[in-house]
Amino acid sequence: MNGPRGDAEGDNPLEAPAARPRSPGNGKAPVSTPSKRFDAYHRWLGIPSAEQPPDHYRLLGVPRFEADPDVIQSAADQRMAHLRTVQTGPHGELSQKLLNEVAAAWIPPPPSRSQLPLLTQGLPKRRTPA
């Protein structure tokens, strides 16, 4: 599936090969360790692969269509604070990508033309001079 997390399924820019442990003391590759992909969405934000790519609400961890800007702002702040704690680790580049996604998620996109009638519904009509 194509999406913001990669060009094709299995090509997730927020996934990296898992760090492979070294075998004790000899500096050689481990005996036989299954190669797992590091899934930053799942590991750091609790978003399973079945729910990826996440929409803005899922990325922030708020209920879909949450309207309270304070709730959204608080959720974004919490997510970004957590992601900063892993920024200097082995997957720092992935952390930065997620920080950028979270930052973009809480800035509401401008309404589409199809949404404008819903946004102006119930507002008083503009009077035009005669």
Secondary structure, 3 states (H helix, E strand, C coil): CCECCECCCCCCCCEEECCCCCCCCCCCCCCCCCCCEEEHHHHHHCCCHHHCCCCHHHHHCCCCCCCCHHHHHHHHHHHHHHHHHCCCCCCHHHHHHHHHHHHHHCCCCCCCCCCHHHHHCCCCCCCCCC
